Amino acid sequence: MLKALLALFIGMHVYGAATFITKEEYAANLYHNPRGIGCQLCHGESGEGRRIATYRDKGEKKTFEGKPINKIPFSLFYHAVNSKIVGMPRYYLTDTEIQTLYYYLHREEFKRAASQRKSH
């Protein structure tokens, strides 16, 4: 019995270690597939914005673009994700997921700030 419990514990430990992902991996996965349609498709790989389509409406050339989201403050980012915006899907993200997406777009800034804090 003890051997079976030990084998189960070791198996769970090995499986758990193999499936653990880092904060960066979680953030990247969330950005690329939050609820079926990834943010990068409209906002670009780094949130720089992206042209989605050009079309003609009543003879006038128009462009549909995903706005840049990598340079806006968190309060505007949070509001935009929770608002109805024409052309943007509603994701119904949790506060933690929104914070994680913002982290993904600003991860280098967070890392620089953390390293500066550690060196003082």
C-alpha positions as CSV (number, residue, x, y, z in Angstrom):
1,M,0.0,0.0,0.0
2,L,2.8,2.4,0.9
3,K,4.5,1.7,-2.4
4,A,1.3,2.4,-4.3
5,L,0.8,5.8,-2.5
6,L,4.5,6.7,-3.1
7,A,4.2,5.8,-6.8
8,L,1.0,7.9,-7.0
9,F,2.7,10.9,-5.3
10,I,5.8,10.7,-7.5
11,G,3.6,10.4,-10.6
12,M,1.5,13.4,-9.7
13,H,4.7,15.4,-8.9
14,V,6.3,14.6,-12.2
15,Y,3.1,15.2,-14.1
16,G,2.6,18.5,-12.3
17,A,6.2,19.7,-13.0
18,A,5.8,18.8,-16.6
19,T,2.6,20.8,-17.1
20,F,3.6,23.9,-15.1
21,I,4.0,27.1,-17.2
22,T,5.7,30.3,-16.4
23,K,4.0,33.7,-16.1
24,E,5.4,34.7,-19.5
25,E,4.1,31.5,-21.1
26,Y,0.6,32.0,-19.6
27,A,0.6,35.7,-20.7
28,A,1.6,34.8,-24.3
29,N,-1.0,32.0,-24.4
30,L,-3.7,34.4,-23.2
31,Y,-2.7,37.1,-25.7
32,H,-2.7,34.7,-28.6
33,N,-5.9,32.9,-27.6
34,P,-8.0,34.6,-24.9
35,R,-11.3,33.2,-26.0
36,G,-10.8,31.9,-29.6
37,I,-9.6,35.0,-31.4
38,G,-6.1,36.1,-30.5
39,C,-5.3,39.8,-29.7
40,Q,-2.4,39.6,-32.2
41,L,-4.7,39.2,-35.2
42,C,-5.9,42.8,-34.8
43,H,-3.4,44.5,-32.5
44,G,-0.2,42.9,-33.8
45,E,2.4,40.6,-32.1
46,S,3.5,43.4,-29.7
47,G,0.3,45.4,-29.5
48,E,1.5,47.9,-32.1
49,G,-1.7,47.9,-34.0
50,R,-2.4,46.3,-37.4
51,R,-4.3,46.9,-40.5
52,I,-7.1,44.3,-40.7
53,A,-8.7,45.2,-44.0
54,T,-9.1,47.8,-46.7
55,Y,-12.4,48.2,-48.5
56,R,-14.6,50.5,-50.4
57,D,-17.8,51.9,-49.0
58,K,-19.9,54.0,-51.5
59,G,-16.8,54.5,-53.6
60,E,-14.7,55.7,-50.7
61,K,-11.6,53.7,-49.7
62,K,-11.7,52.8,-46.0
63,T,-9.4,51.0,-43.7
64,F,-10.3,48.9,-40.7
65,E,-7.5,48.7,-38.2
66,G,-6.8,47.3,-34.8
67,K,-5.6,50.2,-32.6
68,P,-2.2,50.1,-30.9
69,I,-2.6,48.9,-27.3
70,N,1.0,48.7,-26.1
71,K,1.5,52.3,-25.1
72,I,-1.8,53.1,-23.3
73,P,-2.0,53.3,-19.5
74,F,-3.5,50.4,-17.7
75,S,-6.7,52.3,-16.8
76,L,-7.5,52.9,-20.5
77,F,-6.5,49.3,-21.4
78,Y,-8.8,48.0,-18.7
79,H,-11.7,50.2,-19.8
80,A,-11.3,49.3,-23.5
81,V,-11.3,45.5,-22.7
82,N,-14.5,45.9,-20.7
83,S,-16.3,48.1,-23.2
84,K,-18.3,47.5,-26.3
85,I,-16.1,48.6,-29.2
86,V,-17.2,48.2,-32.8
87,G,-15.2,45.4,-34.4
88,M,-13.8,44.1,-31.2
89,P,-15.1,40.8,-29.7
90,R,-16.3,40.7,-26.1
91,Y,-14.1,38.3,-24.1
92,Y,-15.5,38.7,-20.6
93,L,-12.0,38.5,-19.1
94,T,-11.4,38.4,-15.4
95,D,-9.4,41.2,-13.8
96,T,-6.4,38.8,-13.4
97,E,-6.6,38.0,-17.1
98,I,-6.7,41.7,-18.1
99,Q,-3.7,42.3,-15.8
100,T,-1.9,39.4,-17.4
101,L,-2.6,40.7,-20.9
102,Y,-1.3,44.1,-19.9
103,Y,1.8,42.5,-18.4
104,Y,2.4,40.6,-21.7
105,L,2.4,43.9,-23.6
106,H,4.7,45.6,-21.0
107,R,6.8,42.7,-19.8
108,E,10.1,44.2,-20.7
109,E,9.3,47.4,-18.8
110,F,8.3,45.2,-15.8
111,K,11.5,43.3,-16.0
112,R,13.6,46.5,-16.2
113,A,11.8,48.0,-13.3
114,A,12.3,44.9,-11.2
115,S,16.0,44.7,-12.0
116,Q,16.5,48.3,-11.2
117,R,14.7,47.8,-7.9
118,K,16.9,44.8,-7.0
119,S,20.1,46.8,-7.8
120,H,19.3,49.6,-5.3
